[in-house]
Amino acid sequence: MAEMNPLRRRMIEDMQVRNLSPVTQRCYVHAVAKFAQHFNRSPDRLGLEEIRAYQIHLTAIGISWAGFNVAVCALRFFYGVTLGRTAMVERIPYARKRRQLPVILSADEVARFFAAVPNLKHRTALMTAYAAGLRVSEVVRLKLADIDSSRMLIRVHQGKGGRDRYIMLSPQLLVVLRTYWRGTRPAHWLFPGQDESRPLDPSVLQATCRIARATAKLEKPVTVHTLRHSFATHLLEAGTDIRIIQVLLGHRDLSTTARYTQVAATTIGNTASPFDRLKLEETSPA
């Protein structure tokens, strides 16, 4: 790689000018060096044809999505900034991340999970997250004033994207919240932290999820967001219109909500196959 040394220095200088972290600099230099080594040629003598061949090679050897895109970032920087071949940059594509289906708990698993949380505040917060389909950042920032028992609504203030929304207040959750309030008497935040002037830290609920999952002996991974996914899927399986679920979750795009249709097992199981509408003659096996 001796002939790359001047290019290496130029690339490092360019990254320093743009305040890239030392870790990023090392990753980028290493990625470009591996690319050059693959063809045994200086990278400034290689072009789009070699880049495409190299991307195919990376895919073939099973590189991770993140590793693939680090290589892409490095090559885009090297060719676009260090070599000034800006026209090449947009023709070096990133890998699309595979969208995995969300993990969903059954109703029985949700009940087992809650039973495994001994702390009243943490259990009530997690029940609220499931009952209203809230993100962890939303549930910990609920205030007493956000619980509107007269209209049976929960107000989510400044959710993701800075948008307010209302969620239905489950009658059963209201009973749980009243029991919790009588036992703890929070003053401002519904779920305060150790310093009552501040809300509960989200990491506390995530840690609670990990412990409760192990206690309940659930094989599926469980986070606060798992409860949100389960809320949406259970609503869909109960026949709730997907547009209503979109509003409840605070999704801007319906396509984000639509992925729950792929995991709603009851809905899928109750969907008739077109095969069932065929009028077939009964035949005896040959």
ZILIN-V662106 format. One line per field, one symbol per residue. phi: phi as a letter, one per 40 degrees, with the letter a starting at -180 (. if undefined). psi: psi as a letter, one per 30 degrees, with the letter a starting at -180 (. if undefined). A space follows every 10 residues. Layout:
# ZILIN-V662106
phi = ???
psi = ???
This chain:
# ZILIN-V662106
phi = .cccdccdcc ccccccccfc cdccdccccc cccccccdbf acccbbbccc cccccccccc cgccdccdcc ccdccccccc bccgccccdc cbcccccccc cccbccdccc ccccccbccc cccccccccc cbgccccccc ccbdcccbcc bfbbcccfcd ggbcabbccc dccccccccc cccbfccbcc bccccccbcd cdcccccccc ccccccfccc cbbccccccc dcccccccgc cccccdcccg ccbccccccc ccbccccccc cccccccccb ccbccc
psi = geffeeeeee eeeeeeeghk leeeeeeeee eeeeeeeefh lkffglaeee eeeeeeeeee ghkleeeefe eeeeeeeeee eefgifffef gjklkkkkjk klkkkleeee eeeefgjfke eeeeeeeeee ffhklefeef gkleffjife fhlkkjkiak ggkllkkkjk eeeeeeeeee eeffhkedke ilaejffllk kefeeeeeee eeeeefhkfk kklefeeeee eeeeeefggk kfeeeeeefg kekffeefff ffgieeeefg kkkfeffkjk kkkkk.
